Amino acid sequence: MGVIIGVINLTGVAAEIGGRVIAIGEDNLFLALLLTMLTCLVLGMGIPTIPNYIITSSLAAPVLLELGVPLIVSHMFVFYFGIMADLTPPVALACFAAAPIARETGLKISMNAVRVAIAGFIVPFMAVYSPALMLQGDGNWIDVVWIVFKALVAISMWGAGAIGYLFGPLNVVERVVAVVSASFLVVALPLTDEIGLGAVAVFVAWHVWRTRQQRALKSAV
């Protein structure tokens, strides 16, 4: 851990990466968050939890602080993605550890792990745009309940879209609609919440109706 931090700091890579990300974040916070996520996924590959946090928090978290992200949220953002590196290819240490048990290749397991845990890559972005998710900011308990509700709905839709099943099997179009509807709940902009929740409600109602119709036809046959 010390060698990694020392090499990165002595070579100036940390300052260079941080400066570039901050420069991008001044115009586009989402792109800066995306680059920080990729940096943490690379730094967290094959490293145990505590060293993982020390490395990511010392190199990536200060960048988010410079961009105005609250302290706890910025540290949890980088730590979260540092841990997600355990199931992200090509290293995916946890998946390769499970490979002999499942009698499958670690790469195949890691690809499926990313698909199943796709919502886990989105929730930290929600925490940045809506700090109330982590009990930060000036919001009251109503704001906390609202953002938690949004996060649960979004996670459910992303999970359904990634797996291809909600109350019944989902086709390709339904999976895309589920993911797009959930994506509106991430961006903290005017009307995006209303559009997202409305789209989710319509989609779920239609999917329930279609699933019941299909089950009724199968029962009749």
DOKE-174946 format. One record per residue (C-alpha): z, x, y negated; residue number from 1. Coordinates in Angstrom, 1 decimal, m for minus. Each point is the difference from the previous one (the first is absolute). Example, Ala and Ser with C-alpha at 12.3 -4.5 7.8 and 13.67 -1.06 7.14 Angstrom:
     c3     c1     c2  nr
    7.8   12.3    4.5   1
   m0.7    1.4   m3.4   2
This chain:
     c3     c1     c2  nr
    0.0    0.0    0.0   1
    0.9    2.8   m2.4   2
   m3.2    1.9    0.8   3
   m2.1   m3.1   m0.7   4
    1.7   m0.7   m3.3   5
   m0.1    3.6   m1.0   6
   m3.7    0.5    0.7   7
   m0.9   m3.2   m1.8   8
    2.0    0.9   m3.1   9
   m0.8    3.7   m0.1  10
   m3.8   m0.6    0.3  11
    0.2   m2.6   m2.8  12
   m1.4   m2.7    2.3  13
    2.8   m2.4   m0.8  14
   m0.4    0.3   m3.8  15
   m3.8   m0.3    0.3  16
    0.1   m3.1    2.2  17
    2.7   m1.6   m2.1  18
   m1.9    0.6   m3.2  19
   m3.2   m1.4    1.4  20
    1.7   m3.1    1.3  21
    1.9   m0.6   m3.2  22
   m3.2    0.3   m2.0  23
   m1.6   m2.6    2.3  24
    3.0   m2.2   m0.2  25
   m0.1   m0.2   m3.7  26
   m3.2   m2.1    0.3  27
    0.4   m1.4    3.6  28
    3.4   m0.3    1.5  29
   m1.4   m1.4    3.3  30
   m2.2    3.0    0.5  31
    3.0    2.3   m0.7  32
    2.1   m1.8    2.5  33
   m2.8    0.2    2.6  34
   m0.3    3.8   m0.5  35
    3.8    0.3    0.2  36
   m0.1   m1.9    3.3  37
   m2.6    2.3    1.5  38
    2.0    3.0   m1.1  39
    3.2   m1.3    1.6  40
   m1.9   m0.9    3.2  41
   m1.3    3.6    0.2  42
    3.4    1.6   m0.9  43
    1.9   m2.2    2.5  44
   m2.1    0.9    3.0  45
    2.1    1.2    2.9  46
    3.1    0.5   m2.1  47
    3.5   m1.5    0.9  48
    1.4   m2.7   m2.3  49
    2.4    2.0   m2.2  50
   m2.4    3.0   m0.7  51
   m2.7   m2.6   m0.6  52
    2.0   m1.6   m2.8  53
    0.9    3.3   m1.6  54
   m3.6    1.1   m0.1  55
   m1.5   m3.2   m1.2  56
    2.7   m0.7   m2.5  57
   m0.2    3.5   m1.5  58
   m3.8    0.0   m0.3  59
   m1.3   m3.6   m0.3  60
    2.9   m2.1   m1.5  61
    0.0    1.8   m3.4  62
   m3.6   m1.0   m0.4  63
    0.9   m3.7    0.2  64
    2.9    0.4   m2.3  65
   m2.3    1.4   m2.6  66
   m2.1   m3.1    0.4  67
    2.9   m2.3   m0.8  68
    0.9   m1.0    3.6  69
    3.8   m0.6    0.3  70
    2.0    2.8    1.7  71
    1.0   m1.7    3.2  72
   m3.4   m1.7    0.4  73
   m1.9    3.3   m0.4  74
    2.2    1.8    2.5  75
   m0.2   m2.8    2.5  76
   m3.8   m0.2   m0.5  77
   m0.5    3.7    1.0  78
    2.6   m0.1    2.7  79
   m1.5   m3.1    1.5  80
   m3.5    1.5    0.3  81
    1.4    3.3    1.2  82
    1.5   m1.9    3.0  83
   m3.2   m2.0    0.5  84
   m1.7    3.3    0.7  85
    1.6   m0.2    3.5  86
   m2.5   m2.7    1.0  87
   m2.9    1.0   m2.2  88
   m2.8    2.0    1.7  89
   m0.9    2.7    0.6  90
    3.5    1.4    0.6  91
    2.0   m3.2    0.6  92
    2.9    1.7    1.7  93
    1.7   m3.2    1.2  94
   m3.2   m1.3    1.5  95
   m0.7    3.3    1.9  96
    3.6   m0.2    1.3  97
   m0.7   m3.5    1.3  98
   m3.3    1.0    1.5  99
    1.3    1.3    3.4 100
    2.1   m3.2    0.4 101
   m2.9   m2.3   m0.8 102
   m2.5    2.2    1.9 103
   m2.4    0.0   m2.9 104
   m1.2    2.5   m2.5 105
    2.2    0.5   m3.1 106
   m3.0   m0.6   m2.3 107
   m0.7   m3.4    1.5 108
    3.7   m1.0   m0.3 109
    0.1    1.3   m3.6 110
   m3.1   m2.1   m0.9 111
    1.6   m3.1    1.4 112
    3.3    0.8   m1.6 113
   m1.6    0.2   m3.4 114
   m1.7   m3.3    0.6 115
    3.3   m1.7    1.0 116
    1.9    1.6   m2.8 117
   m2.6   m0.5   m2.7 118
    2.4   m2.1   m2.1 119
    2.3    2.9   m0.1 120
   m2.5    1.9   m2.1 121
   m0.1   m2.7   m2.6 122
    3.7   m1.0   m0.6 123
    0.8    3.2   m1.9 124
   m2.7   m0.8   m2.5 125
    1.6   m3.4   m0.5 126
    3.3    1.7   m0.7 127
   m1.6    2.1   m2.7 128
   m1.7   m2.9   m1.7 129
    3.0   m2.3    0.5 130
    3.2    2.2    0.0 131
    2.1   m3.1    0.6 132
   m0.9    0.4    3.7 133
    2.4    2.9    0.0 134
    2.5   m1.6   m2.4 135
   m1.3    2.1   m2.9 136
   m1.1   m1.0   m3.5 137
    1.3   m2.7   m2.3 138
   m0.7   m3.0    2.2 139
    2.6   m2.5    1.2 140
    0.7   m1.3    3.5 141
   m2.9   m2.5   m0.4 142
   m2.4    2.9   m0.4 143
    1.4    1.7    3.1 144
   m0.4   m3.1    2.1 145
   m3.5   m0.6   m1.3 146
   m1.3    3.5    0.8 147
    1.7    0.1    3.4 148
   m1.7   m3.4    0.8 149
   m3.4    1.4   m1.2 150
    0.5    3.1    2.1 151
    0.8   m2.0    3.2 152
   m3.1   m2.2   m0.5 153
   m2.2    3.0   m0.7 154
    1.4    1.9    3.0 155
   m0.7   m3.0    2.2 156
   m3.5   m0.4   m1.2 157
   m0.8    3.7    0.3 158
    1.5    0.1    3.5 159
   m2.1   m3.1    1.0 160
   m3.2    1.6   m1.4 161
    0.7    3.3    1.7 162
    0.9   m1.4    3.4 163
   m2.4   m2.9   m0.1 164
    2.5   m2.7    0.9 165
    2.2   m2.4   m1.9 166
    0.5   m3.4    1.7 167
   m3.1    0.7    2.0 168
   m2.8    2.6    0.1 169
   m1.6    0.9   m3.3 170
   m3.7    0.8   m0.3 171
   m1.4    2.7   m2.3 172
   m0.4   m2.3   m3.1 173
    3.6   m1.4    0.4 174
    1.4    3.5    0.3 175
   m1.7    1.1   m3.2 176
    1.2   m3.2   m1.8 177
    3.6    0.7    1.1 178
   m0.1    3.6   m1.2 179
   m1.7   m0.9   m3.4 180
    2.5   m2.8   m0.6 181
    2.9    2.3    0.7 182
   m1.4    2.7   m2.3 183
    0.2   m2.3   m3.0 184
    3.8   m0.1    0.5 185
    0.3    3.8   m0.5 186
   m1.5    0.2   m3.5 187
    2.6   m1.0   m2.6 188
   m2.5   m1.6   m2.4 189
   m0.2   m3.5   m1.6 190
   m1.3   m2.6    2.5 191
   m0.3    2.4    2.9 192
    3.2   m1.5    1.7 193
   m1.2   m3.5   m0.5 194
   m3.5    0.9    1.4 195
    1.5    1.8    2.9 196
    2.5   m2.6    1.0 197
   m2.6   m2.8   m0.4 198
   m2.5    1.9    2.1 199
    2.6    0.6    2.7 200
    1.1   m3.6    0.0 201
   m3.6   m1.3    0.4 202
   m0.7    2.6    2.7 203
    3.1   m0.7    2.0 204
   m0.6   m3.8   m0.2 205
   m3.6    0.4    1.1 206
    0.9    2.4    2.8 207
    2.7   m2.3    1.4 208
   m2.4   m2.9   m0.1 209
   m2.7    2.0    1.8 210
    2.4    1.3    2.6 211
    1.2   m3.5    0.8 212
   m3.6   m1.2    0.3 213
   m0.8    2.8    2.4 214
    3.1   m0.7    2.1 215
   m0.8   m3.7    0.1 216
   m3.5    0.7    1.2 217
    1.3    2.3    2.7 218
    2.5   m2.6    1.1 219
   m2.7   m2.7    0.2 220
   m2.1    2.2    2.2 221
